[in-house]
Amino acid sequence: MAALPGGAAAPAPATPAVMEQCPLCSVEFDASGQGCRPSCPMASGCRVVCCPSCGYSFPQENAGLAGRLKQFFQRRQTGRGP
């Protein structure tokens, strides 16, 4: 962290919001920090999030192989091929 005049520490940069929509109740929410069970031993690399409204657990849409395939096919449909 960089120091500001007067010795105060600069605030940490904000993390960008990762917006997800719950497939069950359709609520849109910021998925950063919405991991389902932080005590789970697999939580460090887990891409499952919990809806804060209904509690439904689902994988992040744009994560992993499924997300890359979805982006690939969307680019092909719009004509912006790889």
C-alpha positions in Angstrom: 0.0 0.0 0.0 1.2 3.5 -0.8 1.3 6.1 1.9 -0.6 9.4 1.5 0.7 12.7 2.8 0.5 12.7 6.6 1.4 9.0 6.9 -2.1 7.7 6.1 -2.3 4.5 4.1 -4.0 4.6 0.6 -7.2 2.6 0.4 -6.9 -0.8 -1.3 -8.2 -0.9 -4.9 -11.7 -2.0 -5.2 -12.4 -5.4 -6.8 -14.6 -5.3 -9.8 -18.1 -6.5 -9.3 -18.9 -9.9 -10.8 -22.7 -9.8 -11.5 -24.6 -13.1 -11.6 -28.2 -13.8 -11.9 -29.8 -16.6 -9.9 -31.3 -19.2 -12.2 -34.0 -20.0 -9.5 -35.3 -16.6 -8.4 -33.8 -14.3 -11.1 -32.2 -11.9 -8.6 -29.1 -10.2 -9.9 -26.3 -9.8 -7.3 -22.6 -9.2 -6.9 -21.1 -12.7 -6.8 -17.7 -11.6 -5.3 -17.7 -12.9 -1.7 -20.8 -15.0 -2.2 -19.1 -18.4 -1.8 -21.5 -20.9 -0.3 -19.5 -22.5 2.4 -16.2 -20.9 3.3 -15.4 -23.8 5.7 -15.5 -26.2 2.8 -12.0 -27.7 2.1 -12.5 -27.1 -1.6 -13.6 -23.5 -1.2 -10.3 -21.9 -2.4 -10.8 -22.9 -6.1 -14.6 -23.4 -6.0 -16.7 -21.4 -8.4 -20.0 -22.2 -6.7 -22.0 -19.1 -5.4 -25.1 -18.8 -3.3 -27.9 -16.5 -4.0 -28.3 -14.1 -1.1 -32.1 -14.0 -1.7 -33.1 -17.7 -1.9 -29.9 -19.5 -0.9 -29.7 -21.6 -4.1 -26.2 -22.8 -4.9 -25.0 -22.7 -8.6 -21.7 -22.6 -10.5 -20.6 -19.2 -11.8 -21.8 -18.9 -15.4 -18.6 -17.5 -16.9 -16.1 -19.8 -15.0 -14.2 -22.7 -16.3 -14.6 -24.7 -19.5 -18.4 -24.0 -19.8 -17.8 -20.3 -19.6 -15.0 -20.4 -22.2 -17.2 -22.5 -24.6 -20.1 -20.1 -24.1 -17.9 -17.1 -25.0 -16.5 -18.9 -28.0 -20.0 -19.7 -29.4 -21.2 -16.2 -28.7 -18.2 -14.8 -30.7 -18.9 -17.1 -33.6 -22.6 -16.0 -33.7 -21.7 -12.3 -33.7 -19.0 -12.8 -36.4 -16.0 -11.9 -34.2 -14.3 -15.2 -34.6 -11.1 -16.1 -32.8 
